[in-house]
């Protein structure tokens, strides 16, 4: 099994309706219940306990006490049911966090399996029959459906910014926005506020208590909009030339996805004399879509 690819291992375990844990090298663990993925955790993503404590619904001490009760019981109880029974959190909150943490961890654990070229070898895997997560089982994913969701997420990342340049680099906001105004989502706003020019997207996700995928998607979208530095900025950028008071006929600088390589210059549509300039129409369409 150690020499097989991760997707083939999961497919075999699903076919055998196995219950246990699949350790994926040192990257994390995938838990299965009767052949379906019930939970996953990855070293590069916040786990369900971190997401629960970051939301403020449960304290770290309450999590530790629950884990101690589960580990001390000779007939292990379901840790999630224990928390719900004590009124620490609702069933819906628990299931929602398990869902988010599992999808988040699976996306990064299955990264090599999603590589269509097969150029990157996957980590060695080891299955432990019967091992369960202390929280118990609160959500299921069939293996093919989980792979489909991970591919959908990967495609969404590529649409936002088709490069891994920003994925592992410190998040550095630009000093001047490339336009007159910007529209941000809640996650994008938190990323910009939390960025200290040293934290990577994965580190920011843990600080903010956000899923790593959501944080990475926000980083790519910010990079595409020119709001993040993608290279070292000039030490002393020259001030922009102000238009004359009577000159109001020039095009306005609008926020649109672009290379983001020069954060000091706004993205100005290049207007030609031809009113049917297709390239201009495409750029205008992209700008309108970016502002939605």
KAZI-V946280 format. One record per residue. N is the residue number from 0. RES is the residue in three letters. SS is DSSP state (alpha for helix, beta for strand, coil for the rest). PSI is psi in whole degrees, -180 to 180 (* if undefined). NEAR is the number of other ideal C-beta (glycine too) atoms within 10 Angstrom. Layout:
BEGIN
n res ss psi near
N RES SS PSI NEAR
N RES SS PSI NEAR
END
This chain:
BEGIN
n res ss psi near
0 UNK coil -29 12
1 UNK coil -26 9
2 UNK coil -7 7
3 UNK coil 159 14
4 UNK coil 157 14
5 UNK alpha -40 21
6 UNK alpha -36 16
7 UNK alpha -36 12
8 UNK alpha -47 22
9 UNK alpha -39 27
10 UNK alpha -40 16
11 UNK alpha -43 15
12 UNK alpha -36 23
13 UNK alpha -42 18
14 UNK alpha -36 10
15 UNK coil -2 11
16 UNK coil 49 11
17 UNK coil 153 18
18 UNK coil 124 18
19 UNK beta -162 16
20 UNK beta 138 20
21 UNK beta 108 23
22 UNK beta 123 17
23 UNK beta 88 26
24 UNK coil -134 14
25 UNK coil 10 8
26 UNK coil -29 18
27 UNK beta -166 20
28 UNK beta 140 20
29 UNK beta 125 29
30 UNK beta 136 22
31 UNK beta 145 27
32 UNK beta 113 18
33 UNK coil 44 12
34 UNK coil -1 18
35 UNK beta 145 20
36 UNK beta 122 23
37 UNK beta -20 21
38 UNK beta 157 28
39 UNK beta 146 30
40 UNK beta 144 23
41 UNK beta 143 24
42 UNK coil -22 15
43 UNK coil 3 19
44 UNK coil 153 27
45 UNK coil 136 27
46 UNK coil 179 21
47 UNK alpha -35 25
48 UNK alpha -42 20
49 UNK alpha -39 18
50 UNK alpha -38 22
51 UNK alpha -45 27
52 UNK alpha -35 17
53 UNK alpha -30 17
54 UNK coil -14 13
55 UNK coil 2 8
56 UNK coil -20 16
57 UNK coil 145 20
58 UNK coil 160 12
59 UNK alpha -34 11
60 UNK alpha -37 9
61 UNK alpha -37 16
62 UNK alpha -45 20
63 UNK alpha -43 11
64 UNK alpha -41 15
65 UNK alpha -41 21
66 UNK alpha -38 15
67 UNK alpha -40 11
68 UNK alpha -44 14
69 UNK alpha -44 19
70 UNK alpha -28 10
71 UNK alpha -18 8
72 UNK coil 124 11
73 UNK coil -28 4
74 UNK coil 86 4
75 UNK coil 132 13
76 UNK coil 171 14
77 UNK coil 112 17
78 UNK alpha -36 22
79 UNK alpha -44 23
80 UNK alpha -33 14
81 UNK alpha -44 19
82 UNK alpha -41 24
83 UNK alpha -41 18
84 UNK alpha -32 10
85 UNK coil -4 11
86 UNK coil 15 7
87 UNK coil -37 18
88 UNK coil 164 18
89 UNK coil 165 12
90 UNK alpha -42 12
91 UNK alpha -41 9
92 UNK alpha -41 16
93 UNK alpha -47 24
94 UNK alpha -39 14
95 UNK alpha -42 18
96 UNK alpha -39 27
97 UNK alpha -43 23
98 UNK alpha -51 15
99 UNK alpha -44 19
100 UNK alpha -38 26
101 UNK alpha -47 25
102 UNK alpha -39 20
103 UNK alpha -53 28
104 UNK alpha -40 28
105 UNK alpha -39 26
106 UNK alpha -43 25
107 UNK alpha -31 21
108 UNK alpha -36 27
109 UNK coil 13 24
110 UNK coil -47 17
111 UNK coil -33 19
112 UNK coil -25 18
113 UNK coil -8 15
114 UNK coil 109 13
115 UNK coil -27 7
116 UNK coil -24 5
117 UNK coil 17 10
118 UNK coil -27 7
119 UNK coil 122 10
120 UNK coil 144 9
121 UNK coil 162 21
122 UNK coil 160 14
123 UNK coil 142 14
124 UNK beta 152 22
125 UNK beta 129 13
126 UNK beta 134 18
127 UNK beta 111 12
128 UNK beta 132 9
129 UNK coil -10 8
130 UNK coil 136 14
131 UNK coil 159 20
132 UNK coil 147 22
133 UNK coil -25 19
134 UNK coil -15 27
135 UNK coil -167 21
136 UNK coil 123 18
137 UNK coil 0 21
138 UNK coil 151 19
139 UNK coil 146 16
140 UNK beta 128 21
141 UNK coil 149 12
142 UNK alpha -48 20
143 UNK alpha -39 12
144 UNK alpha -36 12
145 UNK alpha -40 22
146 UNK alpha -38 18
147 UNK alpha -43 12
148 UNK alpha -40 15
149 UNK alpha -38 20
150 UNK alpha -39 14
151 UNK alpha -42 11
152 UNK alpha -39 19
153 UNK alpha -42 17
154 UNK alpha -38 10
155 UNK alpha -40 12
156 UNK alpha -45 20
157 UNK alpha -34 12
158 UNK alpha -36 13
159 UNK alpha -43 18
160 UNK coil 101 24
161 UNK coil 52 10
162 UNK coil 147 13
163 UNK coil 14 12
164 UNK coil -40 13
165 UNK coil -7 22
166 UNK coil -36 15
167 UNK coil 5 11
168 UNK coil 155 16
169 UNK beta 142 16
170 UNK coil 117 24
171 UNK coil 105 19
172 UNK beta 149 16
173 UNK coil 160 20
174 UNK coil -21 10
175 UNK coil 130 14
176 UNK coil 147 16
177 UNK coil 59 22
178 UNK coil -175 20
179 UNK coil -25 10
180 UNK coil 161 8
181 UNK coil 155 16
182 UNK coil 122 10
183 UNK coil 149 15
184 UNK coil 171 13
185 UNK alpha -41 10
186 UNK alpha -41 19
187 UNK alpha -41 19
188 UNK alpha -45 11
189 UNK alpha -38 19
190 UNK alpha -45 29
191 UNK alpha -40 18
192 UNK alpha -36 10
193 UNK alpha -16 16
194 UNK coil 127 19
195 UNK coil 19 13
196 UNK coil 5 9
197 UNK coil -27 9
198 UNK coil 135 18
199 UNK beta 169 17
200 UNK alpha -40 25
201 UNK alpha -40 18
202 UNK alpha -38 17
203 UNK alpha -38 22
204 UNK alpha -42 29
205 UNK alpha -39 17
206 UNK alpha -40 15
207 UNK alpha -13 19
208 UNK coil 33 15
209 UNK coil 153 24
210 UNK coil 145 21
211 UNK alpha -36 22
212 UNK alpha -46 23
213 UNK alpha -39 20
214 UNK alpha -43 28
215 UNK alpha -40 29
216 UNK alpha -42 22
217 UNK alpha -39 26
218 UNK alpha -44 28
219 UNK alpha -40 25
220 UNK alpha -40 22
221 UNK alpha -39 26
222 UNK alpha -41 25
223 UNK alpha -31 22
224 UNK coil 1 26
225 UNK coil 19 27
226 UNK coil -4 22
227 UNK beta 145 24
228 UNK coil 128 22
229 UNK coil 2 19
230 UNK coil 173 11
231 UNK coil 127 7
232 UNK coil 155 15
233 UNK coil 145 9
234 UNK coil -39 5
235 UNK coil 84 6
236 UNK coil 141 13
237 UNK coil 143 7
238 UNK coil 146 8
239 UNK coil 151 11
240 UNK coil 123 6
241 UNK coil 139 7
242 UNK coil 155 10
243 UNK coil 153 8
244 UNK coil -40 6
245 UNK coil -7 6
246 UNK coil 100 8
247 UNK coil 12 8
248 UNK coil -10 6
249 UNK coil 160 10
250 UNK coil 151 11
251 UNK coil 149 10
252 UNK coil 119 16
253 UNK coil 148 20
254 UNK coil 128 20
255 UNK coil 155 23
256 UNK coil 142 20
257 UNK coil -169 19
258 UNK coil -29 12
259 UNK coil 16 22
260 UNK coil -28 10
261 UNK coil 98 18
262 UNK coil -8 22
263 UNK coil -13 16
264 UNK coil 128 14
265 UNK coil 160 20
266 UNK coil 104 21
267 UNK coil 125 15
268 UNK coil 134 18
269 UNK coil 108 9
270 UNK coil 128 11
271 UNK coil 175 10
272 UNK coil -14 5
273 UNK coil 115 9
274 UNK coil -14 8
275 UNK coil 25 7
276 UNK coil 109 15
277 UNK alpha -40 8
278 UNK alpha -39 11
279 UNK alpha -43 16
280 UNK alpha -40 12
281 UNK alpha -41 10
282 UNK alpha -39 19
283 UNK alpha -40 14
284 UNK alpha -43 11
285 UNK alpha -40 17
286 UNK alpha -40 17
287 UNK alpha -40 11
288 UNK alpha -36 10
289 UNK alpha -26 19
290 UNK coil -5 14
291 UNK coil * 5
END
